[in-house]
Amino acid sequence: MLLQFYCSNFLSFKDEIELNMMPAKSRIMKNHEIVDEQGKSVRALPIATVYGANASGKTNLVKALGFIKELVVGGTRANSSTGVTPFRLSADSEVAHSRFELVFKHDGVVYTYGILVSSREVYQEWLFARYTSQESRVFERLTKDGRVKVEAGPKLEKDAGGAQFIDYVAKGTRPNQPFLTEANDKNIDLIKPVVHWFREHLQIVNPRSRYRQLAMRSDKDREFLDFLSKILRIADTGIEKLEWTTERFEPEKHFARLPETVRQSILDKFSEKEKGHMVIEFEEEILALDNEVGSNGGTTTCRKLISKHARTDGSAANFGLEMESDGTRRLLHLAPMLLDAWERDVVFVIDELDRSLHTRLSRFFIESIISAVSEKGARGQFVMSTHDTNLLDRELLRRDEIWFIEKDEEGSSHLTSLAEYNVNQGLNYENGYLNGRFGAIPFIGDYKQLLM
């Protein structure tokens, strides 16, 4: 569960910004709040919608969370850059460190993890945790003259078997590598849940991202396929259901759209002499090959995931997924996130929620998130950038679930919650935003200048 995120001197963020997922004081829409009573009791919001003009910094917010995830999970290579990009419109900022800090709850523990990093080194790093009612230091790291020094808290020292082993791990940590990553690689148990949260519970979704497990889950999980069918049917896509069709495998037919090198590589791996199973996804087409070996040799069948549309005479027409619209395919890759959000406390950070989606589908997506919190006790969270102003509805979102990003005269992005504004109780949020009351809109010149 993400509670707070801070970032400064990264891409268009010169000064510190704060994304706060903890609810502001409010008596309305209490059903929007996620309550976690395990360990220290906390409350969090399931949604943050982020608005702003083009090039205002919305995508940079997504990139900031993506950067810290990749740095922690993937680490760095020897003698390589950390990959950080500081604010470049200020000479001082360009040579200064970038700062990131997250407060999140995982398995009953509230963690605060932060890092101060340049392109060459992780200068400072810290991890604090609330295992009890009191916050305690897990470790603090400082890099000086190319050497990493770590001061560990008593719980980490005990878990690692003593201060001597912490010193050993610190000495083995390169200046450009997070100590958190190195300690996880060295199997220090106290660190593992933190890295696990970054790897499995913080998910970055770019405009062209695809749900990587779509093919495998559709193949193995009937309930998952039924859920996708249901959501596509409710969303009025024209699809009645998704299902697999089966026929004898013919490489020239079923692999016609695959490049020759890819086709041959698959055929080499999938020998008809052995029993086997393989799922293939290529440009929205999903196939599954099955080899059955008997006394008379092998028989290979090909199953294809298709969508069924109703004809006017009551019969069904089958379509390959590659024939569906961009919006339908976009929804197909977003829908599994709703199911995951019901089952675990994952955080989805989505850039351009409304890409290829009708405004009513975007609203449907948000309503599904909120209803799952109140009716199913869902714990998942969604941080989403969008241009869809129809979602700025006081009947849909709380004020603290709406955020605005705007650049100042220096080109630095600033993040502000609608909850920070003093607005009339009956104000139409969408009209107020489009009229410039909250900033974060483009100021467009006269189109007639194009004709001059």
Secondary structure in CASP SS format (residue, H / E / C, confidence):
PFRMAT SS
TARGET T0000
AUTHOR 0000-0000-0000
METHOD secondary structure of the structure
MODEL  1
M C 1.00
L E 1.00
L E 1.00
Q E 1.00
F E 1.00
Y E 1.00
C E 1.00
S E 1.00
N C 1.00
F E 1.00
L C 1.00
S C 1.00
F E 1.00
K C 1.00
D C 1.00
E C 1.00
I E 1.00
E E 1.00
L E 1.00
N E 1.00
M C 1.00
M C 1.00
P C 1.00
A C 1.00
K C 1.00
S C 1.00
R C 1.00
I C 1.00
M C 1.00
K H 1.00
N H 1.00
H H 1.00
E C 1.00
I E 1.00
V E 1.00
D E 1.00
E C 1.00
Q C 1.00
G C 1.00
K C 1.00
S C 1.00
V E 1.00
R E 1.00
A E 1.00
L C 1.00
P C 1.00
I E 1.00
A E 1.00
T E 1.00
V E 1.00
Y E 1.00
G C 1.00
A C 1.00
N C 1.00
A C 1.00
S C 1.00
G C 1.00
K H 1.00
T H 1.00
N H 1.00
L H 1.00
V H 1.00
K H 1.00
A H 1.00
L H 1.00
G H 1.00
F H 1.00
I H 1.00
K H 1.00
E H 1.00
L H 1.00
V H 1.00
V H 1.00
G H 1.00
G C 1.00
T C 1.00
R C 1.00
A C 1.00
N C 1.00
S C 1.00
S C 1.00
T C 1.00
G C 1.00
V C 1.00
T C 1.00
P C 1.00
F C 1.00
R C 1.00
L C 1.00
S C 1.00
A H 1.00
D H 1.00
S H 1.00
E H 1.00
V C 1.00
A C 1.00
H C 1.00
S E 1.00
R E 1.00
F E 1.00
E E 1.00
L E 1.00
V E 1.00
F E 1.00
K E 1.00
H E 1.00
D C 1.00
G C 1.00
V E 1.00
V E 1.00
Y E 1.00
T E 1.00
Y E 1.00
G E 1.00
I E 1.00
L E 1.00
V E 1.00
S C 1.00
S C 1.00
R C 1.00
E C 1.00
V E 1.00
Y E 1.00
Q E 1.00
E E 1.00
W E 1.00
L E 1.00
F E 1.00
A E 1.00
R E 1.00
Y C 1.00
T C 1.00
S C 1.00
Q C 1.00
E C 1.00
S E 1.00
R E 1.00
V E 1.00
F E 1.00
E E 1.00
R E 1.00
L E 1.00
T E 1.00
K E 1.00
D C 1.00
G C 1.00
R E 1.00
V E 1.00
K E 1.00
V E 1.00
E E 1.00
A E 1.00
G C 1.00
P H 1.00
K H 1.00
L H 1.00
E H 1.00
K H 1.00
D H 1.00
A H 1.00
G C 1.00
G C 1.00
A H 1.00
Q H 1.00
F H 1.00
I H 1.00
D H 1.00
Y H 1.00
V H 1.00
A H 1.00
K H 1.00
G C 1.00
T C 1.00
R C 1.00
P C 1.00
N C 1.00
Q C 1.00
P C 1.00
F H 1.00
L H 1.00
T H 1.00
E H 1.00
A H 1.00
N H 1.00
D H 1.00
K C 1.00
N C 1.00
I C 1.00
D C 1.00
L C 1.00
I C 1.00
K H 1.00
P H 1.00
V H 1.00
V H 1.00
H H 1.00
W H 1.00
F H 1.00
R H 1.00
E H 1.00
H H 1.00
L E 1.00
Q E 1.00
I E 1.00
V E 1.00
N C 1.00
P C 1.00
R C 1.00
S C 1.00
R C 1.00
Y C 1.00
R C 1.00
Q C 1.00
L H 1.00
A H 1.00
M H 1.00
R H 1.00
S H 1.00
D H 1.00
K H 1.00
D C 1.00
R H 1.00
E H 1.00
F H 1.00
L H 1.00
D H 1.00
F H 1.00
L H 1.00
S H 1.00
K H 1.00
I H 1.00
L H 1.00
R H 1.00
I H 1.00
A C 1.00
D C 1.00
T C 1.00
G C 1.00
I E 1.00
E E 1.00
K E 1.00
L E 1.00
E E 1.00
W E 1.00
T E 1.00
T E 1.00
E E 1.00
R E 1.00
F C 1.00
E C 1.00
P H 1.00
E H 1.00
K H 1.00
H H 1.00
F C 1.00
A C 1.00
R C 1.00
L C 1.00
P C 1.00
E H 1.00
T H 1.00
V H 1.00
R H 1.00
Q H 1.00
S H 1.00
I H 1.00
L H 1.00
D H 1.00
K H 1.00
F C 1.00
S C 1.00
E C 1.00
K C 1.00
E C 1.00
K C 1.00
G E 1.00
H E 1.00
M E 1.00
V E 1.00
I E 1.00
E E 1.00
F E 1.00
E C 1.00
E C 1.00
E E 1.00
I E 1.00
L E 1.00
A E 1.00
L E 1.00
D E 1.00
N E 1.00
E E 1.00
V E 1.00
G E 1.00
S C 1.00
N C 1.00
G E 1.00
G E 1.00
T E 1.00
T E 1.00
T E 1.00
C E 1.00
R E 1.00
K E 1.00
L E 1.00
I E 1.00
S E 1.00
K E 1.00
H E 1.00
A E 1.00
R C 1.00
T C 1.00
D C 1.00
G C 1.00
S C 1.00
A E 1.00
A E 1.00
N E 1.00
F E 1.00
G E 1.00
L H 1.00
E H 1.00
M H 1.00
E C 1.00
S C 1.00
D H 1.00
G H 1.00
T H 1.00
R H 1.00
R H 1.00
L H 1.00
L H 1.00
H H 1.00
L H 1.00
A H 1.00
P H 1.00
M H 1.00
L H 1.00
L H 1.00
D H 1.00
A H 1.00
W H 1.00
E H 1.00
R C 1.00
D C 1.00
V C 1.00
V E 1.00
F E 1.00
V E 1.00
I E 1.00
D C 1.00
E C 1.00
L C 1.00
D C 1.00
R C 1.00
S C 1.00
L C 1.00
H C 1.00
T H 1.00
R H 1.00
L H 1.00
S H 1.00
R H 1.00
F H 1.00
F H 1.00
I H 1.00
E H 1.00
S H 1.00
I H 1.00
I H 1.00
S H 1.00
A H 1.00
V H 1.00
S H 1.00
E H 1.00
K H 1.00
G C 1.00
A C 1.00
R C 1.00
G C 1.00
Q E 1.00
F E 1.00
V E 1.00
M E 1.00
S E 1.00
T C 1.00
H C 1.00
D C 1.00
T H 1.00
N H 1.00
L H 1.00
L C 1.00
D C 1.00
R C 1.00
E C 1.00
L C 1.00
L C 1.00
R C 1.00
R H 1.00
D H 1.00
E H 1.00
I E 1.00
W E 1.00
F E 1.00
I E 1.00
E E 1.00
K E 1.00
D C 1.00
E C 1.00
E C 1.00
G C 1.00
S C 1.00
S E 1.00
H E 1.00
L E 1.00
T E 1.00
S E 1.00
L H 1.00
A H 1.00
E H 1.00
Y C 1.00
N C 1.00
V C 1.00
N C 1.00
Q C 1.00
G C 1.00
L C 1.00
N C 1.00
Y H 1.00
E H 1.00
N H 1.00
G H 1.00
Y H 1.00
L H 1.00
N C 1.00
G C 1.00
R C 1.00
F C 1.00
G C 1.00
A C 1.00
I C 1.00
P C 1.00
F C 1.00
I C 1.00
G C 1.00
D C 1.00
Y H 1.00
K H 1.00
Q H 1.00
L H 1.00
L H 1.00
M C 1.00
END
